[in-house]
Amino acid sequence: MSVCCCGVECVVIIGFSRWLWKRCTYVGSNDSATWPSATPDEFEPVPRLCRVILAVYEPDIRNPQFAPPGGYRLNPDWLIKRVTYEQTEGRAPPYIIYADHQHREILLAIRGLNLIKESDYKLLLDNRLGMQMFDGGYVHHGLLKSAIWLLNRESETLKKLWVDNGRCYKMVFVGHSLGSGVAALLAVVVVNHGHKLGGIPRNLVTCYSIAPARCMSLNLAVKYADVIHSVILQDDFLPRTATPLEDIFKSIFCLPCLMFLICLRDTFIPEERKLRDPRRLYAPGRMYHIVERKFCRCGRFPPEVRTAIPVDGRFEHIVLSCNATSDHGIVWIEREAEKALLRMKDSSTETVTSPPRVQRFERLQTIEKEHKDALERAVSLKVPHAVSLEKELEKPVSLEEGAVRSSEDKPTEESSRPLPRSIGERATWDELVSKLFKKSEAGGMNLHRIEGASKSPGSQNS
């Protein structure tokens, strides 16, 4: 009997040692090891959009504190609007609207989480797993409500800017951390309700989620990969943590312990079960992974950028790294993105063998094919509510149509109907707004004020 118990103990020790070795030797670069490299043309907007986000923190855009020497600088005369915490009344993080006439873009940039602002935590805590449905998938309820409020408030401003500039400017939504989730869902809402911005087409709507939050289910993350671009620096913890956002930031001061427990728990969850859970949230869209550290090598290396639209293995593994939180800071992301872009440009000028216009056309065809392949892959893996590109194009498109249902609503004849696999419950814009905001009017959550954080953008954004 003792020999048998000793054998079992040896097996358990060996198994745990193997798991511990794999977890401790897993580095952020493993997530994108098989991805192709990004091109300078497609990655070019990232560093300057990071600087636009940094401008949200500036008290005076004419005398910037966080702008790096050289490179892209904002034109103060092109700043349309700056909105602070007092003006948003806790409904959304602060943001700016900026008309970039040089790049023919209308930008709405949203800042990240402020650790000393109760309203940001209230926005995060306004959710429950599987609480909110939209467009045939699940999304974070609080972030969607913030996106709807923001679009209602700024739709006339954005519409006027777009119409006055000949309806040819791109509408770009960009955000960091908490703001990335709001920006991503804002882009999805605008794609489904383009009439709010004067009928803007899908191909002119773009979103860049910097250090993205996991805010939508897998079918939506893949479906909108042509619109949303997520930028992740090396070991950043937030895109990899499937734990709901509200649980993460309630444990922000014991984050290493939480991350270790998540690693231990996810070891026993099969990959198929993760993929087929319709409520599991993911980082949205196409991924751009900035890699600058490698296994068993000290220090940072010249960064490289890899890109793909992953379906299975979509940043599901926590990286036990001392850089997991520092890689989340907007200052570091901007700095490393700029280095990576300069390196890509130097490399492309040395190896160019065909005219740039031909290269851009070929890359555009590759991107479209990658999106189609990702949609087909999601269908083949039986991801809930995933649809192929052909079926998506066959659906009737209406700017007045949306899809939203909250599980907190009382069961009615309409809400109790089973969800169709592709489109969910349809609703007009007014119905969408009323369903999202009718509960918040009855009352809100009581939150404790959390204090103790520095005021730099690197430390106040999580």
C-alpha positions in Angstrom: 0.0 0.0 0.0 2.8 2.4 0.9 4.6 1.6 -2.4 1.4 2.5 -4.3 1.0 5.8 -2.4 4.6 6.6 -3.1 4.1 5.9 -6.8 1.1 8.2 -6.9 2.9 11.0 -5.1 5.8 10.7 -7.6 3.4 10.9 -10.5 1.8 14.0 -9.0 5.1 15.7 -8.3 6.4 14.9 -11.8 3.2 16.2 -13.3 3.2 19.4 -11.3 6.9 20.0 -12.0 6.3 19.6 -15.7 3.4 22.1 -15.6 5.4 24.5 -13.5 8.3 24.3 -16.0 6.1 24.9 -19.0 4.4 27.9 -17.3 7.6 29.5 -16.1 9.3 29.1 -19.5 6.3 30.3 -21.5 7.1 33.7 -22.9 5.0 36.3 -24.7 6.7 35.7 -28.0 5.3 32.1 -28.1 1.8 33.4 -28.8 2.7 34.7 -32.2 5.6 32.4 -33.1 4.0 31.2 -36.3 2.6 34.5 -37.4 3.9 36.5 -40.4 5.6 39.9 -40.0 3.5 43.0 -40.4 4.4 45.5 -43.2 5.3 49.2 -42.5 2.2 50.5 -44.4 -0.3 48.7 -42.2 1.5 49.4 -38.9 2.3 53.0 -39.7 -0.7 54.5 -37.9 0.0 52.8 -34.5 2.8 55.1 -33.1 1.0 58.3 -34.1 -2.3 57.1 -32.7 -0.6 56.3 -29.4 0.5 59.9 -29.4 -3.1 61.0 -30.0 -4.1 59.0 -26.9 -1.3 60.6 -24.9 -2.8 64.0 -25.9 -5.9 63.2 -23.9 -3.7 63.5 -20.8 -2.2 66.8 -21.8 -3.6 69.9 -20.0 -2.3 72.0 -22.8 -1.8 70.4 -26.2 0.3 73.4 -27.4 2.9 72.5 -24.7 2.8 68.7 -24.5 4.5 67.0 -21.6 4.4 63.4 -22.9 5.2 64.0 -26.6 8.6 62.4 -27.6 11.2 64.5 -29.3 10.7 64.4 -33.1 8.1 62.4 -34.9 4.4 63.1 -35.2 2.9 66.0 -33.3 -0.7 67.1 -33.1 -1.7 70.4 -34.6 -3.5 72.4 -31.9 -5.7 74.0 -34.5 -7.1 70.7 -35.6 -8.3 69.7 -32.1 -12.1 69.8 -32.3 -13.1 68.9 -28.8 -11.7 67.8 -25.4 -14.0 66.1 -22.9 -13.0 65.6 -19.3 -14.3 63.4 -16.4 -16.6 66.3 -15.2 -18.2 66.5 -18.7 -18.7 62.8 -19.2 -20.3 62.5 -15.7 -18.8 59.0 -15.3 -20.5 57.6 -18.4 -17.2 57.3 -20.3 -13.5 57.9 -19.9 -12.2 61.4 -21.1 -11.6 61.6 -24.8 -10.7 64.1 -27.6 -12.0 64.5 -31.1 -9.3 65.5 -33.6 -9.4 66.1 -37.4 -6.1 64.9 -38.9 -6.2 66.6 -42.3 -2.7 65.4 -43.1 -3.8 61.7 -43.0 -7.5 62.4 -43.9 -8.8 61.0 -40.7 -11.4 62.0 -38.1 -10.1 60.6 -34.7 -11.9 59.9 -31.5 -9.3 58.9 -28.9 -10.2 57.5 -25.4 -7.9 57.3 -22.5 -7.4 54.2 -20.2 -8.4 53.4 -16.7 -7.6 55.9 -14.0 -6.9 54.0 -10.8 -8.2 56.8 -8.6 -11.5 57.4 -10.4 -14.6 55.7 -9.0 -16.5 56.2 -12.2 -14.1 54.0 -14.2 -14.6 51.2 -11.8 -18.3 51.6 -12.0 -18.1 51.3 -15.7 -16.1 48.0 -15.4 -18.3 46.5 -12.7 -21.5 47.1 -14.8 -21.3 43.6 -16.2 -22.0 40.0 -15.6 -20.8 37.0 -17.6 -23.3 36.4 -20.4 -25.3 39.5 -19.4 -25.2 41.4 -22.7 -25.8 40.2 -26.3 -25.2 42.3 -29.4 -25.1 41.3 -33.1 -25.3 37.6 -32.4 -22.6 37.5 -29.7 -21.8 38.6 -26.2 -20.1 41.8 -25.2 -19.2 43.6 -22.0 -22.4 45.4 -20.9 -20.8 48.5 -19.3 -18.4 49.1 -22.2 -21.2 48.8 -24.7 -23.4 51.2 -22.7 -20.5 53.7 -22.6 -20.0 53.4 -26.3 -23.7 54.0 -27.0 -23.7 57.0 -24.7 -20.6 58.4 -26.4 -22.1 57.9 -29.9 -25.3 59.6 -28.9 -23.4 62.6 -27.5 -20.9 63.1 -30.3 -22.8 61.8 -33.4 -23.7 65.2 -34.7 -20.1 66.5 -34.3 -18.6 63.4 -36.0 -21.3 63.5 -38.7 -20.6 67.2 -39.5 -16.9 66.7 -39.7 -17.3 63.7 -42.0 -19.8 65.5 -44.3 -17.9 68.8 -44.3 -14.7 67.0 -45.5 -16.4 65.5 -48.5 -17.4 62.1 -46.9 -14.0 60.7 -47.8 -12.2 60.9 -44.5 -11.7 57.7 -42.4 -13.5 57.6 -39.1 -10.9 56.2 -36.6 -11.7 55.2 -33.0 -8.7 54.6 -30.8 -8.4 53.8 -27.2 -6.0 52.3 -24.6 -6.9 49.7 -21.9 -10.4 50.6 -20.7 -10.7 53.0 -23.5 -9.8 50.3 -26.0 -12.9 48.3 -25.1 -15.2 51.4 -25.5 -13.5 52.2 -28.8 -13.9 48.7 -30.2 -17.6 48.4 -29.3 -18.1 52.0 -30.6 -16.7 50.9 -34.0 -19.0 47.8 -34.0 -22.0 50.0 -33.2 -21.1 52.5 -35.9 -20.8 49.7 -38.5 -24.3 48.4 -37.6 -25.8 51.9 -37.3 -24.0 54.0 -39.9 -26.9 56.3 -40.3 -25.9 58.0 -37.0 -22.9 59.4 -38.8 -24.5 60.2 -42.1 -24.4 56.7 -43.6 -20.7 56.1 -43.4 -19.7 52.9 -45.0 -17.9 50.0 -43.3 -14.7 50.4 -45.2 -14.2 54.0 -43.8 -14.6 52.9 -40.2 -11.5 51.8 -38.3 -10.6 51.1 -34.7 -7.2 50.6 -33.0 -7.4 49.0 -29.6 -4.1 49.6 -27.8 -3.5 47.0 -25.0 -7.0 45.7 -25.7 -9.5 44.6 -23.1 -11.3 41.3 -23.7 -14.7 42.8 -24.5 -16.5 40.6 -27.1 -17.1 36.9 -27.9 -15.0 35.0 -30.4 -17.4 35.1 -33.3 -17.6 39.0 -33.1 -13.8 39.3 -32.6 -13.3 37.4 -35.9 -16.2 39.0 -37.7 -14.9 42.5 -37.2 -11.3 41.8 -37.8 -11.4 44.0 -41.0 -12.4 46.9 -38.8 -10.7 46.5 -35.4 -6.9 46.2 -35.0 -5.5 45.2 -31.6 -2.0 46.2 -30.6 -0.3 44.1 -27.9 3.2 44.7 -26.4 5.0 41.4 -25.6 3.7 40.1 -22.2 0.8 42.4 -21.6 -1.5 40.7 -19.1 -4.9 42.2 -20.0 -5.5 40.7 -23.5 -4.5 37.3 -22.1 -6.7 37.3 -19.0 -10.0 35.7 -19.7 -11.2 36.5 -16.2 -13.9 39.2 -16.4 -12.6 42.7 -16.2 -14.5 43.5 -13.0 -12.7 40.6 -11.2 -9.3 41.7 -12.5 -9.5 45.3 -11.3 -11.0 44.3 -8.0 -7.8 42.4 -7.5 -5.5 44.9 -9.1 -3.3 45.2 -6.0 -2.8 41.4 -5.8 -2.5 40.9 -9.5 0.4 38.4 -9.5 -1.6 36.1 -7.1 -4.6 36.3 -9.4 -2.6 35.6 -12.5 -1.1 32.5 -11.0 -4.5 31.1 -9.9 -5.8 31.8 -13.5 -2.8 29.8 -14.9 -3.6 26.9 -12.5 -7.3 26.9 -13.4 -6.9 27.2 -17.1 -4.6 24.2 -17.1 -7.7 22.0 -16.5 -10.0 23.6 -19.1 -9.8 21.9 -22.5 -9.3 24.1 -25.6 -12.5 22.8 -27.2 -14.5 23.9 -24.1 -13.0 27.4 -24.3 -13.9 27.8 -28.0 -17.4 26.6 -27.6 -18.3 28.8 -24.6 -20.4 31.6 -26.3 -20.0 33.9 -23.2 -16.2 33.8 -23.1 -14.8 37.2 -24.1 -11.8 37.9 -26.2 -9.5 40.7 -27.4 -11.1 42.0 -30.6 -10.1 42.0 -34.3 -6.8 41.5 -36.0 -3.8 41.2 -33.7 -0.5 43.1 -34.0 2.0 41.6 -31.5 5.2 43.7 -30.7 7.8 41.2 -29.7 11.1 42.4 -28.1 12.1 39.7 -25.6 13.0 36.0 -26.2 13.4 33.0 -24.0 16.7 32.8 -22.0 17.8 36.1 -23.3 18.3 39.2 -21.1 17.1 42.7 -21.9 15.1 44.0 -24.8 15.9 43.3 -28.4 15.0 45.3 -31.5 11.2 44.9 -31.7 9.5 43.1 -34.5 5.8 43.1 -35.2 3.8 39.9 -36.1 0.2 40.0 -37.3 -2.7 37.5 -37.8 -6.3 36.9 -37.2 -6.1 33.9 -34.8 -9.1 31.9 -33.8 -7.9 29.0 -31.6 -5.0 30.0 -29.4 -6.0 33.6 -29.3 -3.8 34.9 -26.5 -5.2 32.4 -24.0 -2.1 31.7 -22.0 -1.0 34.0 -19.1 2.7 34.9 -19.1 4.3 34.8 -15.7 6.6 37.8 -16.3 7.8 40.8 -14.3 6.9 42.8 -17.4 3.3 41.7 -17.6 2.1 45.1 -16.1 4.8 47.4 -17.5 4.0 46.2 -21.0 0.5 47.5 -20.6 1.6 51.2 -20.2 0.8 53.5 -23.2 4.2 55.2 -22.9 6.1 52.0 -23.4 3.8 50.8 -26.2 4.3 54.1 -28.1 8.0 53.9 -27.7 8.4 50.3 -28.8 5.9 50.7 -31.7 8.0 53.7 -33.0 11.2 51.6 -32.8 9.5 48.7 -34.6 8.1 50.9 -37.4 11.5 52.5 -38.0 13.1 49.0 -38.1 10.5 47.7 -40.6 11.0 50.7 -42.9 14.7 50.3 -42.9 14.3 46.6 -43.7 11.8 47.2 -46.5 13.9 49.7 -48.3 16.8 47.2 -48.3 14.7 44.3 -49.7 12.2 46.0 -52.0 12.0 44.3 -55.4 8.8 45.7 -56.8 7.0 49.0 -56.9 5.3 50.0 -53.6 1.9 50.3 -55.2 2.0 46.6 -56.3 3.2 45.6 -52.8 0.3 47.4 -51.2 -2.2 45.8 -53.6 -0.9 42.3 -52.9 -0.9 42.9 -49.1 -4.5 44.1 -49.3 -5.5 40.9 -51.1 -3.6 38.9 -48.4 -5.4 40.7 -45.6 -8.8 40.1 -47.2 -8.0 36.4 -47.6 -6.8 36.1 -44.0 -10.1 37.5 -42.8 -12.1 35.1 -45.0 -9.9 32.1 -43.8 -10.4 33.2 -40.1 -14.2 33.2 -40.6 -14.1 29.8 -42.2 -11.9 28.5 -39.4 -14.3 29.7 -36.7 -17.1 27.9 -38.5 -15.1 24.7 -38.8 -14.2 24.8 -35.1 -18.0 25.2 -34.3 -17.5 28.5 -32.5 -21.0 29.6 -31.4 -22.9 31.9 -33.8 -19.9 32.1 -36.2 -20.8 32.6 -39.8 -18.9 32.4 -43.1 -18.2 35.4 -45.3 -20.7 34.2 -47.9 -23.5 33.9 -45.3 -22.6 37.3 -43.9 -22.9 38.9 -47.3 -26.2 37.2 -48.0 -27.9 38.8 -44.9 -30.0 41.8 -45.6 -28.2 45.0 -44.4 -30.1 47.9 -42.9 -28.6 50.9 -41.1 -31.6 50.9 -38.8 -31.0 47.3 -37.6 -29.0 46.2 -34.6 -29.0 43.3 -32.3 -29.1 43.5 -28.6 -30.6 41.7 -25.7 -29.7 41.8 -22.0 -30.2 38.8 -19.8 -31.2 41.0 -16.9 -34.4 42.0 -18.7 -37.5 40.3 -17.6 -38.5 37.3 -19.8 -41.0 38.4 -22.3 -42.4 36.7 -25.4 -39.8 38.6 -27.5 -36.8 38.1 -25.3 -37.5 34.4 -24.5 -37.2 33.4 -28.2 -34.1 31.3 -29.0 -31.2 33.3 -30.4 -30.7 32.7 -34.1 -27.2 31.5 -34.9 -26.1 34.5 -36.9 -27.9 37.7 -36.2 -29.6 37.7 -32.7 -32.5 39.9 -31.7 -33.0 42.8 -34.1 -33.7 46.3 -32.7 -33.9 49.8 -34.0 -31.6 52.4 -32.6 -34.2 53.7 -30.2 -34.9 50.2 -28.9 -31.2 49.6 -28.5 -30.7 52.7 -26.4 -33.8 52.1 -24.3 -32.8 48.5 -23.5 -29.3 49.5 -22.4 -30.2 52.5 -20.3 -33.6 51.7 -18.7 -32.0 49.7 -15.9 -29.4 52.3 -15.1 -32.1 54.8 -14.4 -33.5 52.7 -11.5 -30.3 52.8 -9.6 -26.6 52.0 -9.6 -24.0 50.1 -7.6 -22.4 51.2 -4.4 -18.6 51.3 -5.0 -15.8 52.0 -2.5 -13.4 54.7 -3.5 -10.0 53.3 -4.3 -7.1 55.6 -3.7 -3.4 55.6 -4.1 -2.0 55.9 -7.6 0.4 58.2 -9.3 -0.7 60.6 -12.0 1.6 59.5 -14.9 -0.2 57.9 -17.8 2.0 54.8 -17.4 0.8 54.2 -13.9 -2.8 55.5 -14.0 -3.7 53.3 -17.0 -4.1 49.6 -16.3 
